[in-house]
Amino acid sequence: MLKFRSRRGSSIVVYCISLTVLLAVTSLVADIGMMVVEKNKLANAVDASVLAGAQELIYNPTQVEVRVRDFIAKNGVNPAAVQIVVNDSQTGLRVTAEKQVNFFLAPILGFHSADVSSTASAVVLPVSGVSGARPFAIEDQALVFGENYVLKAGSGVNGNFGPIELGGAGAHVYYNNIVNGYSGRLFVGDIIQTEPGNMSGPTEQGIDTLLLDCDHYPACTADHFEPNCPRVITVVIIDSLDVSGRADVTVVGFASFFLEGVAGSGNESIVTGKFIRSVTSGEVSEIQSDYGLYGVKLME
């Protein structure tokens, strides 16, 4: 009987020790899991902030830090615990953020908190592929920011006035591409065709629609506009417009223009826009010629 009691006492001791170890392991696993979750949340917040900050390098370089810290704060991270470094060429930045994670169960083992950190970098590069392009093209040339350019001429050369065929020929497709943008993707090096004919009616109707769709207040201008403004359009840069009728041309780049309007009457409709810097979603390339339209790339 004495031996039985001794064994039972030993079992209770072993059980208590095992339970203590189990609780310790469980607390560590639970809090480590929570720390991993918080680190992932922080990484997502840093990624979002560096992408937003990179866009400001194009739109408003003086507001890069403000933009980054605003995004970080909205994701529950102390903006004061953020380091922001813009590269010398003003084409990229690196963001590092830290956050303290308070443990829930681990304090019973003496572990109260741990710090997690995340770093992300992003660069802005010229785009080499886009969707949403409008059916206007201009010849490859040295463009000057803030200058007015004719996107669709009133009098053509060899039957061409500036429009290009995107996704099909005809006035209806042309009008839809003006209003909504071409739904397909275009890439530098693609061979496309010009859209001959003046098509003044669809041109005027489409441009007027875009102008009326800009309901921002104050009204957008070429110097101050909302990035999603309908008046900000992507135009295709091609190798040459010196072709006859419907003819093949080569895409060499993409540019952004702020629509100034459509002028003229009858068969003399002329579309003009100011050349601007802008950011869009699309493929980017380090070797692509710079036409002022950029994409943002998250670096590893």
VOGU-3710 file (C-alpha; in Angstrom, 3 decimals, decimal comma):
1> mlkfrsrrgs> 0,000/0,000/0,000  2,871/2,362/0,719  4,410/1,674/-2,659  1,077/2,432/-4,394  0,852/5,815/-2,674  4,439/6,650/-3,583  3,831/5,853/-7,215  0,628/7,887/-7,208  2,474/10,854/-5,716  5,195/10,598/-8,326
11> sivvycislt> 2,574/10,526/-11,085  0,990/13,708/-9,774  4,371/15,454/-9,765  5,096/14,307/-13,310  1,615/15,383/-14,372  2,078/18,855/-12,874  5,464/19,284/-14,509  4,080/18,110/-17,855  1,116/20,447/-17,569  3,418/23,360/-16,791
21> vllavtslva> 5,605/22,590/-19,790  2,540/22,188/-21,993  1,137/25,532/-20,868  4,500/27,183/-21,463  4,829/25,748/-24,947  1,215/26,658/-25,755  1,716/30,245/-24,611  4,869/30,596/-26,661  3,270/29,094/-29,767  0,202/31,328/-29,432
31> digmmvvekn> 2,215/34,506/-28,958  4,718/33,624/-31,673  1,766/33,064/-33,985  0,392/36,467/-33,019  3,805/38,016/-33,658  3,902/36,471/-37,156  0,435/37,853/-37,888  1,459/41,327/-36,733  4,652/41,186/-38,780  2,625/40,323/-41,896
41> klanavdasv> 0,263/43,205/-41,187  3,231/45,521/-40,798  4,763/44,280/-44,062  1,491/44,974/-45,903  1,324/48,457/-44,389  4,920/49,205/-45,386  4,341/47,906/-48,931  1,266/50,112/-49,314  3,041/53,161/-47,911  6,126/52,805/-50,112
51> lagaqeliyn> 3,972/52,456/-53,235  1,984/55,555/-52,289  5,164/57,459/-51,531  6,735/56,461/-54,836  3,787/57,948/-56,729  4,321/61,234/-54,934  7,840/61,321/-56,387  6,085/62,099/-59,676  3,134/64,175/-58,527  4,527/66,109/-55,557
61> ptqvevrvrd> 8,053/65,210/-54,359  7,834/67,471/-51,313  4,927/65,411/-49,965  6,576/61,974/-50,104  7,201/61,689/-46,358  3,758/63,050/-45,503  2,134/60,499/-47,790  4,137/57,586/-46,382  3,480/58,469/-42,747  -0,217/58,993/-43,461
71> fiakngvnpa> -0,516/55,497/-44,947  1,438/53,995/-42,064  -0,752/55,703/-39,466  -3,944/54,507/-41,150  -2,653/50,953/-40,765  -2,160/51,281/-37,022  1,592/51,883/-37,027  3,247/54,750/-35,196  4,400/57,124/-37,971  7,240/58,286/-35,748
81> avqivvndsq> 8,729/54,779/-35,911  9,266/54,993/-39,653  12,458/55,650/-41,594  12,125/57,033/-45,128  15,027/57,282/-47,545  14,662/58,736/-51,068  17,434/57,878/-53,518  19,670/60,534/-55,039  17,938/60,435/-58,423  14,502/60,974/-56,815
91> tglrvtaekq> 13,190/57,887/-58,588  12,812/55,521/-55,659  12,538/55,228/-51,905  12,936/52,781/-49,048  10,625/52,603/-46,039  11,397/50,810/-42,767  8,919/50,563/-39,909  8,978/48,958/-36,462  6,183/47,904/-34,159  6,080/46,501/-30,635
101> vnfflapilg> 3,922/43,403/-30,187  2,657/42,810/-26,653  2,342/39,140/-25,695  -0,831/37,711/-24,208  0,282/34,459/-22,555  4,072/34,530/-22,626  4,359/37,000/-19,687  3,878/34,016/-17,358  7,314/32,942/-18,593  8,762/36,425/-18,316
111> fhsadvssta> 8,391/37,419/-21,998  6,266/40,543/-22,287  6,789/41,868/-25,817  8,908/41,742/-28,959  9,682/44,163/-31,769  8,916/43,336/-35,403  10,139/45,311/-38,388  9,652/45,440/-42,118  11,414/47,155/-45,012  10,223/47,751/-48,574
121> savvlpvsgv> 11,585/49,652/-51,557  9,882/50,943/-54,690  11,016/52,689/-57,854  9,233/54,622/-60,570  10,149/53,646/-64,127  8,822/54,490/-67,594  5,995/52,217/-68,684  6,475/49,784/-71,525  2,973/48,322/-71,507  -0,425/49,771/-70,570
131> sgarpfaied> -4,164/49,308/-70,844  -6,718/52,087/-71,208  -4,900/53,983/-73,958  -6,985/56,463/-75,971  -7,091/56,199/-79,769  -4,706/59,096/-80,355  -1,062/58,949/-81,360  1,717/61,438/-81,875  5,045/60,935/-83,519  8,144/60,242/-81,488
141> qalvfgenyv> 9,659/63,597/-80,524  11,221/65,534/-77,657  8,180/66,483/-75,565  8,175/69,481/-73,224  6,173/69,322/-70,010  3,401/71,891/-69,831  3,351/72,489/-73,579  0,216/72,069/-75,709  0,208/69,365/-78,378  -2,248/68,451/-81,114
151> lkagsgvngn> -3,529/64,945/-80,461  -5,962/64,921/-83,340  -5,492/67,286/-86,268  -8,138/69,159/-88,209  -6,439/68,617/-91,536  -4,759/65,327/-92,201  -1,706/64,095/-94,044  -2,402/61,320/-96,566  -5,777/60,710/-94,916  -4,433/60,466/-91,354
161> fgpielggag> -5,381/62,945/-88,628  -3,829/61,333/-85,535  -6,311/58,619/-84,505  -5,226/54,979/-84,357  -7,195/51,769/-84,608  -7,437/49,923/-81,312  -9,516/46,765/-81,126  -11,308/47,327/-84,419  -12,072/49,886/-87,086  -14,980/52,288/-87,366
171> ahvyynnivn> -16,482/55,332/-85,690  -18,259/53,391/-82,920  -15,099/51,619/-81,716  -13,172/54,873/-82,011  -15,741/56,773/-79,890  -15,817/54,030/-77,240  -12,029/54,084/-77,008  -12,083/57,845/-76,483  -14,590/57,643/-73,646  -13,511/54,428/-71,910
181> gysgrlfvgd> -10,002/53,755/-73,127  -8,868/50,682/-75,028  -9,618/47,583/-72,934  -6,697/45,619/-74,332  -3,029/45,989/-73,495  -0,461/47,677/-75,684  3,279/47,172/-75,485  6,291/48,962/-76,853  7,189/47,233/-80,092  3,577/46,392/-81,020
191> iiqtepgnms> 2,518/47,012/-84,599  -0,811/48,849/-84,790  -2,676/50,624/-87,572  -3,716/54,196/-88,105  -7,426/55,040/-88,292  -7,805/57,242/-91,390  -10,599/59,783/-91,763  -11,479/62,862/-89,788  -14,418/61,459/-87,758  -15,176/64,883/-86,322
201> gpteqgidtl> -18,545/63,875/-84,847  -17,320/60,957/-82,686  -14,251/62,986/-81,745  -16,218/65,962/-80,481  -18,782/63,811/-78,667  -16,131/61,677/-76,992  -13,924/64,562/-75,862  -16,908/66,561/-74,582  -17,963/63,517/-72,532  -14,547/63,310/-70,879
211> lldcdhypac> -14,520/67,029/-70,129  -17,974/66,868/-68,530  -17,033/63,769/-66,509  -14,418/65,758/-64,601  -16,489/66,792/-61,573  -13,620/67,436/-59,176  -13,662/70,565/-57,073  -11,755/72,696/-57,547  -11,709/71,892/-61,230  -8,660/69,991/-62,443
221> tadhfepncp> -5,980/71,782/-64,420  -2,782/70,615/-66,083  -0,874/71,908/-63,053  -3,153/70,428/-60,400  -5,293/67,394/-61,147  -6,632/64,258/-59,523  -4,751/61,192/-60,810  -8,041/59,522/-61,783  -9,385/62,571/-63,619  -11,043/61,666/-66,957
231> rvitvviids> -9,141/64,520/-68,562  -5,839/62,735/-67,901  -5,405/60,375/-70,821  -2,748/57,994/-72,095  -1,615/58,637/-75,663  0,469/56,275/-77,787  3,847/57,436/-79,089  4,537/55,923/-82,517  7,512/55,913/-84,841  5,817/57,921/-87,624
241> ldvsgradvt> 2,523/59,326/-88,855  3,909/59,939/-92,314  1,926/57,065/-93,821  -0,886/56,802/-96,334  -4,378/55,658/-95,369  -4,704/52,712/-93,014  -1,110/51,672/-92,413  1,133/49,899/-89,905  2,986/51,960/-87,316  5,157/50,876/-84,378
251> vvgfasffle> 4,522/51,711/-80,727  7,649/53,255/-79,159  6,205/54,534/-75,889  3,330/56,067/-73,950  2,676/59,554/-72,600  0,077/61,357/-70,495  -1,767/64,457/-71,593  -4,265/66,680/-69,844  -7,128/67,317/-72,255  -7,559/70,989/-72,999
261> gvagsgnesi> -10,530/70,461/-75,299  -11,780/70,026/-78,822  -12,026/72,999/-81,177  -13,138/73,671/-84,723  -16,356/72,764/-86,467  -17,517/70,344/-89,095  -14,557/68,455/-90,501  -12,005/70,602/-88,668  -12,168/69,206/-85,128  -8,835/69,557/-83,333
271> vtgkfirsvt> -8,012/67,881/-80,018  -5,301/69,433/-77,874  -3,718/68,456/-74,596  -0,881/69,504/-72,317  2,001/67,110/-71,798  2,175/66,098/-68,111  3,892/63,662/-65,766  1,628/60,919/-64,525  1,571/57,464/-62,950  -0,408/54,483/-64,196
281> sgevseiqsd> -0,536/50,742/-63,670  1,368/48,764/-66,233  4,610/47,057/-67,124  7,772/49,069/-66,555  11,259/48,871/-67,975  14,607/50,320/-66,997  15,586/50,627/-70,674  12,352/52,210/-71,891  12,604/55,772/-73,210  11,125/58,292/-70,784
291> yglygvklme> 7,939/59,954/-72,062  6,701/61,128/-68,674  4,331/58,231/-67,960  5,514/55,969/-65,161  4,656/52,829/-63,288  5,635/51,969/-59,729  7,527/48,753/-59,063  7,899/47,150/-55,646  11,447/45,877/-55,230  12,429/42,651/-53,483
//
